[in-house]
Amino acid sequence: MGIKVGFVSLGCPKNLVNTEKMLSKLADNGYEIVAEDIHADVIVINTCAFIESAKKEAIDNILDIAWLKENRSLKGIVVTGCLAERYKDEILEQLPEVDCVLGTGSYDEICKAVEAAYHKKKYTSYKDINSIPLGGERVITTPGYFAYLQIAEGCDNCCTYCVIPQLRGRFRSRQFSEILEEAKQLADLGVKEVCLIAQDTTRYGEDIYGTYALDSLITEISKVKGIEWIRLMYCYPDRITDGLIDVIANNKKVVKYIDMPIQHINNDILRAMNRRDTCESIQAVIHKLRARIPGLILRTTVIVGFPGETDAQFEQLHKFIKETKFERLGVFTYSREENTPAYGMPNQVSEKVKKKRYDILMREQQRIHNAFNETFVGKTLRVICEGYDKVAESFYGRSYADAPDIDGKIYFSSGKNLKDGEMLDVEITEVLDYDLVGKAVL
């Protein structure tokens, strides 16, 4: 019997794809993958280290797993991902519970690391982060009806608050044909919804084809039999082309949903963040998107408390959020990260002020979100069923307006049993906080 390996995958969907590739490599080499940590001989913790809260979550998970090593039969711990790349051998020095560490360029060394950990040996590998293969076989860990499809790796944007270029390397697009082949494989497995991900999806193709090619890519993916929804995540505003807008507007398989982080709206703050956008360009692209894509769900994220952010600059952001009425919004407080230009900037904002500004925007967004949800009452939405909630005694799922894991749910009754992944029409009858309630139209 092979070594039993458990996994903890933290952070973003891009990290999850790396986990799925490591799972595939281990399975192909005779290792047994187990779902319960208590049954594992070795546990791999694939970490995030984007901001302070992510680092804390990673360390807490390492310490929790270490308890199994001390009190149960766990033999070894392997740490991979962004925390491993960012702090390298410091992890072994400060967390002696850890046996092996792999940086983000060394995922292909996972078998060696697990073997070493099982035999209580130390092993580390920190290969060039720009050399890791972008494709590869995966063990899909998301529910069978949807999967993430990574189209590029790395980032060249170098925002002053962000460590991702240091952890993931330069921007590299995957080959068009390789992505299409993976989309077909996913469809053959029963996947109906694919979420396209990268650090910057709208830049896809520029580095290898000399032009933005996301519109062409999703047009070809839409021809894959079995794929019914294509969802776009991580789109930079300045690279949303007219061609891309046309595809979103006119291709029935591309859901009318776009995730477009703007981070702020004040021009001085945007310059300090090293963002390419301006207040004027952001407003222009939002106007264009909404004018040309009826029913569009626009998701964005903003950062409050960036160094030097004044009350007036925050109020400009607050007013913009109030007037623009984003259908979906994520708010982050600025996290001061070492080895970033923003770390040493003057006029750092206090945690108290950050929290106050965060609360103001979240309360504003709740009002916007509730009002928007009310517009769905009486309408019928196409929903992908995700399961049955025994406590609520109802089925639940998502419409085009909700991305997996980050947006709300639709709870609904049905006169017949439904399978996970089944798509059906649901009439919305009421709003329940951030979620909707309805009944299946059979």
BELJO-V423797 format. One record per backbone hydrogen bond with DSSP energy under -1.0 kcal/mol. NH is the residue of the N-H (numbers start at 1). CO is the residue of the C=O. E is the energy in kcal/mol with one decimal. If there is no record, write none. Layout:
nh->[NH/NH]
co->[CO/CO]
e->[E/E]
This chain:
nh->[5/6/8/10/16/17/18/19/20/21/22/23/24/25/26/27/28/30/31/32/34/39/40/41/42/43/44/45/46/47/55/56/57/58/59/60/61/62/63/64/65/66/69/70/71/72/75/76/78/79/80/82/85/86/87/88/90/91/93/94/95/98/99/100/101/102/103/106/109/110/113/114/115/116/117/118/119/120/121/123/125/131/139/146/147/149/151/153/155/160/162/166/167/168/169/172/174/179/180/181/182/183/184/185/186/187/188/189/190/191/192/193/194/195/196/197/201/203/204/206/209/210/213/217/218/219/220/221/222/223/224/227/228/229/230/231/233/235/239/240/241/245/246/247/248/249/250/251/254/255/257/258/259/260/262/263/264/270/271/272/273/274/275/282/283/284/285/286/287/288/289/290/291/292/293/296/297/299/300/302/303/304/308/309/314/315/316/317/318/319/320/321/322/323/324/325/328/330/332/334/342/343/345/354/355/356/357/358/359/360/361/362/363/364/365/366/367/368/369/370/371/372/373/374/375/376/378/379/381/383/384/385/386/387/389/393/394/395/396/397/398/402/407/410/411/412/413/421/422/424/426/427/428/429/430/432/435/436/437/438/439/440/441]
co->[32/42/44/46/12/13/14/15/16/17/18/19/20/21/22/23/24/27/26/3/5/36/37/4/4/76/6/78/8/80/51/52/53/54/55/56/57/58/59/60/61/62/65/66/67/68/41/41/43/100/45/47/81/82/83/84/87/88/89/90/91/95/77/77/123/79/125/103/106/107/109/110/111/112/113/114/115/117/116/99/101/128/20/143/193/195/197/172/169/273/159/163/163/164/165/153/151/175/176/177/178/179/180/181/182/183/184/185/187/186/145/145/229/147/231/149/234/200/201/203/205/206/204/213/214/215/216/217/218/220/221/224/192/192/253/194/196/259/236/237/239/241/242/243/244/245/246/247/251/230/255/297/232/299/301/301/262/266/267/268/269/271/270/278/279/280/281/282/283/284/285/286/287/288/289/293/256/258/328/330/263/332/347/306/310/311/312/313/314/315/316/317/318/319/320/321/298/300/302/304/160/340/342/350/351/352/353/354/355/356/357/358/359/360/361/362/363/364/365/366/367/368/369/370/372/373/428/376/426/424/398/422/396/396/394/389/389/412/387/410/384/399/403/397/436/395/438/385/419/383/381/439/379/437/437/435/432/409/430/411/427/413/425]
e->[-3.4/-2.5/-2.6/-2.7/-1.6/-2.0/-1.4/-2.1/-2.5/-1.9/-2.1/-2.5/-1.8/-2.2/-2.4/-2.6/-2.6/-1.5/-2.3/-2.2/-2.5/-1.6/-1.6/-2.5/-2.1/-1.9/-2.9/-3.0/-2.9/-2.6/-2.0/-2.4/-2.1/-2.2/-2.5/-2.7/-2.1/-2.2/-2.4/-2.2/-2.6/-2.0/-1.1/-1.8/-2.5/-2.2/-2.8/-1.5/-2.5/-2.8/-2.4/-1.9/-2.1/-2.5/-2.3/-1.8/-2.5/-1.9/-1.8/-2.9/-2.5/-2.3/-2.2/-1.8/-2.1/-2.5/-2.7/-1.9/-2.1/-1.6/-2.2/-2.5/-2.4/-2.3/-2.7/-2.4/-1.5/-1.6/-3.1/-1.2/-1.7/-1.8/-1.4/-2.1/-2.1/-2.7/-2.5/-2.4/-2.5/-1.9/-1.7/-1.0/-1.1/-3.0/-1.3/-3.1/-2.6/-2.0/-2.2/-2.1/-1.9/-2.4/-2.1/-2.1/-2.5/-2.2/-2.2/-1.1/-1.5/-2.3/-3.0/-2.3/-2.4/-2.1/-2.9/-2.0/-2.0/-1.2/-1.9/-2.0/-3.4/-1.1/-3.1/-2.5/-2.6/-1.5/-1.9/-2.4/-2.0/-1.2/-2.0/-1.3/-2.8/-2.5/-2.3/-2.7/-1.6/-3.1/-1.5/-1.4/-1.0/-2.2/-2.4/-1.8/-2.5/-2.5/-2.4/-2.5/-1.2/-1.8/-2.6/-2.4/-1.4/-3.2/-1.2/-2.8/-1.3/-2.7/-2.3/-2.2/-2.0/-1.2/-2.7/-2.5/-2.2/-2.0/-2.2/-2.2/-2.3/-2.3/-2.7/-2.4/-2.0/-2.1/-1.7/-1.6/-2.4/-2.4/-1.5/-2.1/-2.7/-2.7/-2.8/-2.6/-2.5/-2.4/-1.8/-1.7/-2.9/-2.7/-2.2/-2.6/-2.4/-2.4/-2.9/-1.9/-1.8/-2.3/-2.6/-2.8/-2.5/-1.3/-1.2/-2.4/-2.6/-2.1/-2.5/-2.7/-2.6/-1.9/-2.1/-2.4/-2.3/-2.0/-2.8/-2.0/-1.6/-2.0/-3.3/-2.5/-2.1/-2.3/-2.8/-1.8/-1.2/-1.7/-3.1/-2.5/-2.9/-3.4/-2.6/-3.1/-3.2/-1.1/-3.1/-1.4/-1.5/-2.2/-2.1/-1.7/-1.5/-1.7/-1.6/-2.5/-3.0/-2.7/-1.5/-3.7/-2.1/-2.4/-2.7/-2.9/-2.9/-3.0/-1.8/-2.8/-2.7/-2.2/-2.6/-2.5/-2.1/-3.2/-3.0]
